[in-house]
Amino acid sequence: MTDTSLHVAYNYVSGLHTCRPDRATWDLIAMVENGKHEGPATYSVTFVWNGHEGENVELIRGFAGNWKEPVKAIHKGGPQYEPEVRLAKGKSYYKFIANGNWRHSTTSPTEKDDRGNVNNILEVGDVANVRPSIQHPTKENMSEAIKICNKIVQHHPTP
């Protein structure tokens, strides 16, 4: 089960074992550990709102005019607020509610809906872990770096 509160999941599983709720908890844990849970994979996404200190900030998200309940953003200091949600793969629309006013971020991608409202958009795809390779200097790449530095110094003399 994904995107379900623990309380709802517990009630579902404990309904399968009405006489032994402790057993239901172990079944729920086993389902997750064995990968036998239902629903699409979700990804943790942290949104950032840079507004004004002291604001009441929430994130609201949805699709095709069907907005979900707002998620309270955590104040990270200064003007920065960060709500975190779990999203399935695909396109998500979102806005921020700052002190009761619906706002979109001007620094994130936007798209107009059929009513002409501007909404932020996020496309969640596959997650890839890329481990950067460490390149050790060699005589060849060091000599190239020196040539480039010499050209820069020659073209931009200091006064």
C-alpha positions in Angstrom: 0.0 0.0 0.0 1.4 3.4 -0.9 0.1 6.9 -0.3 -2.1 5.6 2.5 -1.8 6.7 6.0 -0.5 4.2 8.5 -3.9 4.3 10.3 -5.9 3.4 7.2 -3.4 0.7 6.3 -3.5 -0.7 9.8 -7.3 -0.7 9.8 -7.4 -2.6 6.5 -4.9 -5.3 7.5 -6.4 -5.6 11.0 -9.8 -6.2 9.4 -8.3 -9.4 8.0 -7.3 -10.5 11.5 -10.1 -9.4 13.8 -9.0 -11.5 16.7 -5.2 -10.7 16.6 -4.4 -7.1 15.7 -0.7 -7.6 16.6 -0.5 -10.2 13.8 -2.0 -7.7 11.4 0.9 -5.3 12.1 3.4 -8.1 11.3 1.5 -8.9 8.1 1.7 -5.2 7.1 5.5 -5.1 7.7 6.0 -8.4 5.8 4.0 -7.1 2.8 6.3 -4.1 2.5 9.5 -6.1 3.1 8.5 -8.7 0.4 7.5 -6.1 -2.1 3.9 -7.3 -2.1 2.3 -4.0 -1.7 -0.3 -2.5 -4.0 -0.2 0.8 -5.8 2.3 2.6 -8.0 5.8 3.5 -6.8 6.1 7.0 -5.3 8.9 9.4 -4.9 9.6 11.8 -2.2 9.6 15.4 -3.6 10.5 18.5 -1.7 9.1 21.7 -3.0 10.6 25.1 -2.1 8.8 28.4 -1.6 10.8 31.5 -1.1 8.5 34.1 0.2 8.6 36.2 3.4 9.4 35.2 6.9 6.3 34.7 9.0 4.1 33.5 6.2 1.6 30.6 6.5 2.6 28.5 3.4 0.9 25.4 2.1 1.3 23.3 -1.1 -1.7 22.3 -3.1 -1.5 19.9 -5.9 -3.8 18.1 -8.3 -4.7 17.5 -11.9 -7.4 18.8 -14.3 -8.9 21.1 -11.6 -9.1 18.3 -9.0 -7.0 19.8 -6.2 -6.1 17.7 -3.2 -5.9 18.8 0.4 -3.1 21.3 1.1 0.1 20.2 2.7 1.6 22.5 5.3 5.1 23.7 4.4 7.9 23.6 7.0 9.7 26.9 7.7 13.4 26.3 7.1 14.5 29.8 8.1 14.4 33.2 6.5 12.0 33.3 3.6 12.3 29.5 2.8 9.5 27.0 3.2 9.6 23.4 2.2 6.6 21.1 1.9 7.4 17.4 1.2 5.0 15.0 -0.6 5.2 11.6 -2.3 4.3 11.6 -5.9 3.7 8.8 -8.4 5.3 9.0 -11.9 3.7 11.4 -14.2 2.7 15.0 -14.5 1.6 16.9 -11.4 0.2 20.4 -11.2 0.8 22.5 -8.0 0.5 25.9 -6.5 1.4 27.4 -3.2 -1.0 29.1 -0.8 0.8 31.9 1.0 -1.3 33.6 3.7 -4.5 32.5 1.9 -3.5 33.6 -1.6 -3.0 31.0 -4.3 0.4 31.7 -6.0 2.6 29.9 -8.5 6.4 29.9 -8.3 8.0 32.2 -11.0 11.2 30.1 -10.9 9.6 26.8 -11.7 8.0 25.5 -15.0 4.4 26.6 -15.5 1.5 25.7 -17.7 -1.9 27.3 -18.2 -5.0 25.2 -17.6 -8.2 25.4 -19.7 -9.4 28.4 -17.7 -6.2 30.3 -18.2 -4.9 29.9 -14.7 -1.1 29.6 -14.4 0.0 26.5 -12.5 3.4 25.1 -11.7 4.1 21.7 -13.3 6.4 18.9 -12.3 7.1 15.7 -14.3 8.2 12.8 -12.1 10.1 10.1 -13.9 12.4 7.3 -13.1 15.1 8.1 -10.6 18.7 7.3 -11.5 21.7 7.3 -9.2 24.7 8.5 -10.9 28.0 8.2 -9.1 30.5 10.8 -10.3 33.8 9.4 -11.5 36.9 10.9 -10.1 39.5 11.7 -12.8 43.0 11.8 -11.7 45.3 14.3 -13.4 47.6 12.9 -16.1 50.4 14.6 -18.0 48.1 14.9 -21.1 45.2 16.6 -19.5 47.4 18.8 -17.3 49.3 20.0 -20.3 45.9 20.9 -22.0 44.8 22.7 -18.9 48.1 24.7 -18.9 47.6 25.6 -22.6 44.1 26.9 -21.9 45.2 28.9 -18.9 48.0 30.4 -20.9 45.6 31.5 -23.6 43.3 33.1 -21.1 46.1 35.0 -19.5 47.4 36.1 -22.9 44.0 37.3 -24.1 43.1 39.1 -20.8 46.2 40.9 -19.5 45.9 42.4 -16.1 46.1 46.3 -15.9 
